[in-house]
Amino acid sequence: MRFTRATVPTLKEKPAEADVASHELLLRAGMMRSVAAGVYSLLPLGRAALDRIEDIVRDEMNRAGALEVVLPILHPSEPWMASGRWQAYGPEMMRLKDRKGTDFCLGPTAEEIMTLTVGRTAPSYRDLPLNLYQIQTKFRDEIRPRFGLLRGREFRMKDAYSFHTSDEDRDRTYERMREAYEAVARRCSLETLVVEAPTGLIGGDVSHEFMVISDVGEDLLVYCTECGYGANAEMERHAPGRRFGSAGDEGLEEVHTPGMVSVEEVSDFIGTTPEAMLKCVLYVVSAEPLAVFVPGYREVSEPKLERALGTSDLHAMREDEREQFPGITVGFVGPVGLDGIPVLYDLEVKGAKGLVCGANRPDYHLKGVAEGRDFEAARLADVALAVQGDRCAECSGGLLLAPGIEIGQVFKLGTKYTEPLKAYFTDEDGVARPMVMGTYGIGTTRILATVVEQHRDEKGIRWPGAVAPMPVNLIVLSPENEEQSRAAAGLEEGLAAAGIEALVDERDASPGVKFNDADLVGLPVQVVIGKKLADGQVDIKLRHSGERADVPLGSAVQKVQEALDKVV
Amino acid sequence: MRFTRATVPTLKEKPAEADVASHELLLRAGMMRSVAAGVYSLLPLGRAALDRIEDIVRDEMNRAGALEVVLPILHPSEPWMASGRWQAYGPEMMRLKDRKGTDFCLGPTAEEIMTLTVGRTAPSYRDLPLNLYQIQTKFRDEIRPRFGLLRGREFRMKDAYSFHTSDEDRDRTYERMREAYEAVARRCSLETLVVEAPTGLIGGDVSHEFMVISDVGEDLLVYCTECGYGANAEMERHAPGRRFGSAGDEGLEEVHTPGMVSVEEVSDFIGTTPEAMLKCVLYVVSAEPLAVFVPGYREVSEPKLERALGTSDLHAMREDEREQFPGITVGFVGPVGLDGIPVLYDLEVKGAKGLVCGANRPDYHLKGVAEGRDFEAARLADVALAVQGDRCAECSGGLLLAPGIEIGQVFKLGTKYTEPLKAYFTDEDGVARPMVMGTYGIGTTRILATVVEQHRDEKGIRWPGAVAPMPVNLIVLSPENEEQSRAAAGLEEGLAAAGIEALVDERDASPGVKFNDADLVGLPVQVVIGKKLADGQVDIKLRHSGERADVPLGSAVQKVQEALDKVV
């Protein structure tokens, strides 16, 4: 493939729209172009890399016994109404009407349509389990599309749905799919953490996410370095990692703390640390106030609070709401003698002593406060977020916190969709019962961007072999030199005969331009045909390690094969 | 692949929604299910057949030097406004607004987005020609979605776009793509006619359609059995095929024809034939009346009339419009002494004599009318449709008319899109000029339905080898018989080792059910394991020809391979 015919419009400068490295590199390396916010065209090399990824996904799905189908992109509203998600999805769902005024959405996922499709085949217990997947374009009208393919509005995803006679049978497929997802990540050269995850709009009881740790990740992960435990921060469980309060039995003492409301101000003033502070965060829950107490060095986790209270109708109390609750001494709320407001304590407050907290009167705090003596933490829940240094609740190893990119998620669904959509199977007694489901999604365009995010240097992309759009960049330094041009043609042919495709850069451009583009585009193996050809030598360089060697032209094909074995 | 695991929900009865044979068979053979009017889910076997077709298309595109890309489905309105097609497409274009109120459509085709994408790469003459294609889902909100995948609202299409420095260069790619399309049709076992076609909403100067003759075709084709000439009826050219008028020099004579207005009534009454009649059809063109005269045995072709007049603002005069044009003796309009209405004659009227036509007074016709003597056919155009028996305008061979299914169309586009969208290239003098384009579409879901339409019998589908979802249906008549079950497992394994996938029907069902489903699903080779296994024999049957043979189990793999060589 000639560079000039391959439609690889590289860019020297960073495009203004690029907000993270993978976005910048995919644009600069001529792999894609923007069409609208969060909507992209993939050019030939970008398309080829996506194909490699989708082939890997397809291969692992087929190995896991899943069958490929194609569901439509246009989804009628009825099944979404039946599941309750037509409303629940809100403005993230892209909707339209056809010429007759009938409502449709552009599938953001396909639980409803797949359940409907399988339900209509009226399976018997002998036809189950079933596991069907598709690799299809999906649509979500993100409020802030960004990071290129990492959070687009039109994206490609492999989504699979399994149907079972029982939870136990579903669990077996769930495990098999989990292994398949780990294999996909491994083959795409992505290190992933599998973490416990919230089930969100998809629903079900249990879910795991496949996360790649990255600075541009939009999720926060908590994971153990010893036992492999990991969870989305919304779901994490931790044991206390630092001392909270103090060991001594101090007496209760009131301290004048004029105008001091933050944990740092008060602990500095008193001469202690946030580890001794009992922090109060005021919430409004279904129009009622709630005081939430957590250790001073922790934050309240709203997802945990939502789960503890069983409602998502809550938010931190705003300044303009304070006058609605006049009995509360904002900034100085403490548990001792607190009245007129419901209270919730983080688990760690139980039994703590030597604490500093608000005195429930302006400009005063209490020190030496002990739970059980000065107040009773009657209503307890796990509502605080982990911090670096916490211990694992599973093995007491050390917990780490890091941002992650979610590339996939799997769910144990139960009958959330099969009941309302009447997707029944006939059991051994001839009775119709709703099928038990699992659902499994992995984003192929997101994997593409994540691979670039994880495999790059300051010069450009460094494609792992299995995902590279092509294996070889063949650079001809002086294409007007007949010997070089002939050698390039011969080598391209020799590589092709060995099944190795090469991007042949025979442009009328300086060596610098060609070297820079080769590093930017990032194909795994570079072969340079230049002056050394006079001595029968070409130069082979590995993009990933920078390793290079002069080899005789005659053995170049073999050397390229050996080099590819190293990077694939 | 076990039948019970393959999700092939066959149906005994014809579903009410099925309106043509391919629609019925794809539903009954468990290959697809309907989701909404003109919107389908493809089940595993339907998906597999579509994959075979798309692999063939991809292979031929790559051979033709085209590069694969992925354009988005969501198209912003701006480029469609720039080309003028945002309006021109009308209600067939599916439109939606995003959460910010920005207009998008779901791409019905992608000239605008591809032109924009390539235009932004700012190519030089050295980067051209370029030929980019995608295989992508498309959307058209058909007023009457019908015939299953033949005219759906969501469908899959391969669309390619080529970019050139000149018309001559574009013509070379156009020819290459035309050959590629012929190869696709051939490999899919479809006999096609390549016919001259109107350019419609896509535009450009020249277009060809790839048509498969079929009773369910929605286009009318005119083609020559001798020279290969063919055209969509909207575009056809024909030489006169029958005598029009008479040879003799009769005198003009008025005949009383009370209440007779149709060609048949008048010609019967006078004792002549429609070949002697000069038929008048009244039109309203941009609010003005027009009398169009054609031979009595022909129809006016509205597409031809539109082209002749250079406007599409025309329709046959309705009864309720007659009073707007009081000077016209409707039913008795003739060219002799006609006043107060513009007139257009079909080419064939020139020089005709011995004609019968209206006398421009109620209940009277004229006979013995001669053009040139009694009236002058001053304004002539080709406005009549061919009939069976016309002669070819190219070679004077016989013309045939038949309905056809359009599976593909190619267009010479010129600069219709590159000018408004400013998709320029830099020529050898450094001057920016709009690129010259070609565009090429072929419907892959439509090919799928057409293959079924063309390859079937009363029992079901008869898949051609290259497009079959799988090659072999392995039928185990008594799966509870251990010997049969073991033989089936061994044969499935032996076939798999030879790269041949089999659908293994080991259901607890009667032989009749299995044979009927095998014929309905229509895989090319059936292997039956039944009682003859006691003598070491299995039965091999070719679905297409019905040919069958008993073969020893030990040589079954080899016999299946030989059978497949016959059908692929």
HADDOCK unambig.tbl for C-alpha pairs under 7 A between the chains (distance, minus, plus):
assign (segid A and resid 4 and name CA) (segid B and resid 127 and name CA) 5.15 0.50 0.50
assign (segid A and resid 5 and name CA) (segid B and resid 127 and name CA) 5.93 0.50 0.50
assign (segid A and resid 5 and name CA) (segid B and resid 130 and name CA) 6.75 0.50 0.50
assign (segid A and resid 9 and name CA) (segid B and resid 121 and name CA) 5.59 0.50 0.50
assign (segid A and resid 33 and name CA) (segid B and resid 117 and name CA) 6.90 0.50 0.50
assign (segid A and resid 36 and name CA) (segid B and resid 76 and name CA) 6.64 0.50 0.50
assign (segid A and resid 39 and name CA) (segid B and resid 72 and name CA) 6.58 0.50 0.50
assign (segid A and resid 40 and name CA) (segid B and resid 72 and name CA) 6.14 0.50 0.50
assign (segid A and resid 41 and name CA) (segid B and resid 70 and name CA) 5.76 0.50 0.50
assign (segid A and resid 41 and name CA) (segid B and resid 71 and name CA) 4.45 0.50 0.50
assign (segid A and resid 41 and name CA) (segid B and resid 72 and name CA) 5.80 0.50 0.50
assign (segid A and resid 42 and name CA) (segid B and resid 69 and name CA) 5.66 0.50 0.50
assign (segid A and resid 42 and name CA) (segid B and resid 70 and name CA) 4.99 0.50 0.50
assign (segid A and resid 42 and name CA) (segid B and resid 71 and name CA) 6.32 0.50 0.50
assign (segid A and resid 43 and name CA) (segid B and resid 69 and name CA) 5.03 0.50 0.50
assign (segid A and resid 43 and name CA) (segid B and resid 70 and name CA) 6.81 0.50 0.50
assign (segid A and resid 44 and name CA) (segid B and resid 67 and name CA) 6.25 0.50 0.50
assign (segid A and resid 44 and name CA) (segid B and resid 68 and name CA) 5.64 0.50 0.50
assign (segid A and resid 44 and name CA) (segid B and resid 69 and name CA) 4.94 0.50 0.50
assign (segid A and resid 47 and name CA) (segid B and resid 69 and name CA) 5.45 0.50 0.50
assign (segid A and resid 47 and name CA) (segid B and resid 70 and name CA) 6.28 0.50 0.50
assign (segid A and resid 67 and name CA) (segid B and resid 44 and name CA) 6.24 0.50 0.50
assign (segid A and resid 68 and name CA) (segid B and resid 44 and name CA) 5.65 0.50 0.50
assign (segid A and resid 69 and name CA) (segid B and resid 42 and name CA) 5.65 0.50 0.50
assign (segid A and resid 69 and name CA) (segid B and resid 43 and name CA) 5.02 0.50 0.50
assign (segid A and resid 69 and name CA) (segid B and resid 44 and name CA) 4.95 0.50 0.50
assign (segid A and resid 69 and name CA) (segid B and resid 47 and name CA) 5.45 0.50 0.50
assign (segid A and resid 70 and name CA) (segid B and resid 41 and name CA) 5.75 0.50 0.50
assign (segid A and resid 70 and name CA) (segid B and resid 42 and name CA) 5.00 0.50 0.50
assign (segid A and resid 70 and name CA) (segid B and resid 43 and name CA) 6.82 0.50 0.50
assign (segid A and resid 70 and name CA) (segid B and resid 47 and name CA) 6.28 0.50 0.50
assign (segid A and resid 71 and name CA) (segid B and resid 41 and name CA) 4.46 0.50 0.50
assign (segid A and resid 71 and name CA) (segid B and resid 42 and name CA) 6.32 0.50 0.50
assign (segid A and resid 72 and name CA) (segid B and resid 39 and name CA) 6.59 0.50 0.50
assign (segid A and resid 72 and name CA) (segid B and resid 40 and name CA) 6.14 0.50 0.50
assign (segid A and resid 72 and name CA) (segid B and resid 41 and name CA) 5.80 0.50 0.50
assign (segid A and resid 76 and name CA) (segid B and resid 36 and name CA) 6.64 0.50 0.50
assign (segid A and resid 91 and name CA) (segid B and resid 99 and name CA) 6.27 0.50 0.50
assign (segid A and resid 94 and name CA) (segid B and resid 98 and name CA) 6.70 0.50 0.50
assign (segid A and resid 95 and name CA) (segid B and resid 96 and name CA) 6.83 0.50 0.50
assign (segid A and resid 96 and name CA) (segid B and resid 95 and name CA) 6.83 0.50 0.50
assign (segid A and resid 96 and name CA) (segid B and resid 96 and name CA) 5.23 0.50 0.50
assign (segid A and resid 98 and name CA) (segid B and resid 94 and name CA) 6.69 0.50 0.50
assign (segid A and resid 98 and name CA) (segid B and resid 141 and name CA) 6.80 0.50 0.50
assign (segid A and resid 99 and name CA) (segid B and resid 91 and name CA) 6.27 0.50 0.50
assign (segid A and resid 99 and name CA) (segid B and resid 141 and name CA) 6.85 0.50 0.50
assign (segid A and resid 117 and name CA) (segid B and resid 33 and name CA) 6.91 0.50 0.50
assign (segid A and resid 121 and name CA) (segid B and resid 9 and name CA) 5.60 0.50 0.50
assign (segid A and resid 127 and name CA) (segid B and resid 4 and name CA) 5.13 0.50 0.50
assign (segid A and resid 127 and name CA) (segid B and resid 5 and name CA) 5.93 0.50 0.50
assign (segid A and resid 130 and name CA) (segid B and resid 5 and name CA) 6.77 0.50 0.50
assign (segid A and resid 141 and name CA) (segid B and resid 98 and name CA) 6.79 0.50 0.50
assign (segid A and resid 141 and name CA) (segid B and resid 99 and name CA) 6.87 0.50 0.50
